[in-house]
Amino acid sequence: MKDVFLEFILISRHINEKFNVIPVLYGSLGLQVLTNIDLNPQDIDILVPQKYICEEWKSFKASIEELGYEFRDLDEHDFKKEGRKIAFSFEEDLEEFVNIDYNNLKIHQYNGVLYKLLNLEEYLKVYSKSLEDGYRREKNNSKDKEKIELIKDLLHTSNNY
């Protein structure tokens, strides 16, 4: 778990410094960091402002390649290095997808690197909505359902997240 998170921190430091942006740690790794429960994340999902994936994509892409990542897929905005995949999407999608105000996400800090995380209620919204997506339902149905049950259990037992 620690090495995947440390790779995210390396990428985030780069994004903090080069673009003055605080990225959102998303997906399984974000949920794992939030809960401290090993979810065996297969990739690193990162949300950044839309302008870096649209208008400033060329510059943003080149900066990620500077970290040794090879660009792989324009639709998914993903890169790969040493078997590890990172994928970028828009933080603005949170508002459109599940009505989460990305401007109010909690900012965290690790060794001077700033990043944002969703809380448990927000993760519940995301994974519940994801089950409605045909592609994701086929690909990750049981994993998403397990995460939903985990989140519900955690919400039931504690409000510390």
C-alpha positions as CSV (number, residue, x, y, z in Angstrom):
1,M,0.0,0.0,0.0
2,K,2.7,2.4,1.0
3,D,4.6,2.4,-2.3
4,V,1.5,3.1,-4.3
5,F,0.6,6.0,-2.1
6,L,4.2,7.3,-2.2
7,E,4.1,7.2,-6.0
8,F,0.9,9.3,-5.8
9,I,2.8,11.8,-3.5
10,L,5.6,12.0,-6.0
11,I,3.1,12.8,-8.8
12,S,1.2,15.3,-6.6
13,R,4.4,17.1,-5.5
14,H,5.1,17.6,-9.2
15,I,1.6,18.8,-9.9
16,N,1.7,21.1,-6.8
17,E,4.9,22.7,-7.9
18,K,4.6,22.8,-11.7
19,F,0.9,23.8,-12.0
20,N,0.1,25.2,-8.5
21,V,-2.8,22.6,-8.3
22,I,-3.9,20.4,-5.4
23,P,-5.0,17.1,-7.0
24,V,-7.7,14.8,-5.8
25,L,-6.7,11.3,-4.8
26,Y,-9.6,9.3,-6.1
27,G,-10.7,5.7,-6.6
28,S,-9.6,2.7,-4.5
29,L,-6.3,4.3,-3.4
30,G,-8.1,7.3,-2.1
31,L,-10.6,5.2,-0.2
32,Q,-7.7,3.1,1.2
33,V,-5.8,6.2,2.4
34,L,-9.0,7.5,4.0
35,T,-9.9,4.3,5.8
36,N,-6.4,2.7,6.3
37,I,-7.9,-0.5,5.0
38,D,-5.9,-2.3,2.3
39,L,-8.1,-2.4,-0.8
40,N,-5.3,-3.6,-3.1
41,P,-5.6,-0.7,-5.6
42,Q,-4.6,-1.6,-9.1
43,D,-3.9,1.9,-10.3
44,I,-3.8,5.5,-9.2
45,D,-6.8,7.7,-10.1
46,I,-6.2,11.5,-9.9
47,L,-8.6,14.3,-10.5
48,V,-7.3,17.7,-11.6
49,P,-9.0,20.8,-13.0
50,Q,-10.5,20.2,-16.4
51,K,-8.3,22.8,-18.2
52,Y,-5.3,20.6,-17.7
53,I,-7.0,17.7,-19.5
54,C,-8.4,19.9,-22.2
55,E,-6.8,23.3,-23.1
56,E,-3.5,22.6,-21.4
57,W,-3.3,18.9,-22.1
58,K,-0.1,19.0,-24.2
59,S,1.8,20.7,-21.4
60,F,0.3,18.6,-18.6
61,K,1.0,15.3,-20.6
62,A,4.6,16.3,-21.1
63,S,5.1,17.1,-17.4
64,I,3.8,13.6,-16.4
65,E,6.1,12.1,-19.0
66,E,9.0,13.9,-17.3
67,L,8.3,11.6,-14.3
68,G,9.1,8.6,-16.5
69,Y,5.5,7.7,-17.4
70,E,4.5,6.6,-20.9
71,F,1.3,8.0,-22.3
72,R,-1.1,5.2,-23.2
73,D,-4.7,6.2,-23.8
74,L,-6.3,9.6,-24.7
75,D,-9.8,8.5,-23.8
76,E,-8.8,7.5,-20.3
77,H,-5.9,10.0,-20.0
78,D,-3.7,7.2,-18.6
79,F,0.0,6.6,-18.3
80,K,2.1,3.6,-17.3
81,K,5.4,3.2,-15.7
82,E,7.0,-0.1,-14.4
83,G,3.6,-1.8,-14.5
84,R,1.8,0.9,-12.6
85,K,-1.1,2.8,-14.3
86,I,-2.1,6.3,-13.4
87,A,-5.3,7.9,-14.9
88,F,-6.4,11.5,-14.8
89,S,-9.9,12.9,-15.0
90,F,-11.6,16.2,-14.3
91,E,-12.4,17.2,-10.7
92,E,-15.4,19.1,-12.1
93,D,-17.0,15.7,-13.0
94,L,-17.7,15.2,-9.3
95,E,-20.3,18.0,-9.4
96,E,-21.9,16.8,-12.6
97,F,-21.7,13.0,-11.7
98,V,-22.7,13.0,-8.1
99,N,-23.3,16.6,-7.0
100,I,-20.2,16.9,-4.9
101,D,-18.7,20.3,-4.7
102,Y,-15.0,19.7,-5.5
103,N,-14.1,23.2,-4.2
104,N,-15.0,22.0,-0.7
105,L,-13.1,18.7,-0.5
106,K,-10.8,18.4,2.5
107,I,-7.2,19.2,1.9
108,H,-4.6,16.8,3.3
109,Q,-0.8,17.1,3.6
110,Y,1.9,14.5,3.5
111,N,5.5,15.7,3.8
112,G,4.6,19.1,2.4
113,V,2.6,17.8,-0.5
114,L,-1.0,18.9,-0.7
115,Y,-3.8,16.7,-2.0
116,K,-7.6,16.4,-1.6
117,L,-9.7,13.4,-0.5
118,L,-13.4,12.6,-0.6
119,N,-15.0,11.7,2.7
120,L,-17.0,8.4,3.2
121,E,-20.4,9.9,2.3
122,E,-18.9,11.2,-0.9
123,Y,-17.3,7.9,-1.7
124,L,-20.6,6.2,-1.1
125,K,-22.2,8.5,-3.6
126,V,-19.5,7.9,-6.2
127,Y,-19.5,4.1,-5.9
128,S,-23.3,3.9,-5.8
129,K,-23.6,6.0,-9.0
130,S,-20.8,3.9,-10.6
131,L,-23.0,0.8,-10.3
132,E,-25.4,2.5,-12.8
133,D,-22.6,2.8,-15.4
134,G,-22.8,-0.2,-17.8
135,Y,-19.1,-0.4,-18.5
136,R,-18.1,-0.1,-14.9
137,R,-20.8,-2.5,-13.8
138,E,-19.5,-5.2,-16.1
139,K,-15.8,-4.5,-15.2
140,N,-16.0,-3.9,-11.5
141,N,-19.4,-4.9,-10.2
142,S,-18.4,-7.1,-7.3
143,K,-15.5,-4.8,-6.2
144,D,-17.7,-1.7,-6.2
145,K,-20.4,-3.6,-4.3
146,E,-17.9,-4.7,-1.7
147,K,-16.6,-1.1,-1.3
148,I,-20.2,0.2,-0.9
149,E,-20.8,-2.4,1.9
150,L,-17.5,-1.4,3.5
151,I,-18.3,2.3,3.4
152,K,-21.8,1.6,4.8
153,D,-20.3,-0.4,7.7
154,L,-17.8,2.3,8.4
155,L,-20.4,5.0,8.3
156,H,-22.6,3.0,10.6
157,T,-19.9,2.4,13.2
158,S,-18.1,5.8,13.1
159,N,-18.3,9.3,11.9
160,N,-14.5,9.9,12.0
161,Y,-14.0,9.9,8.2
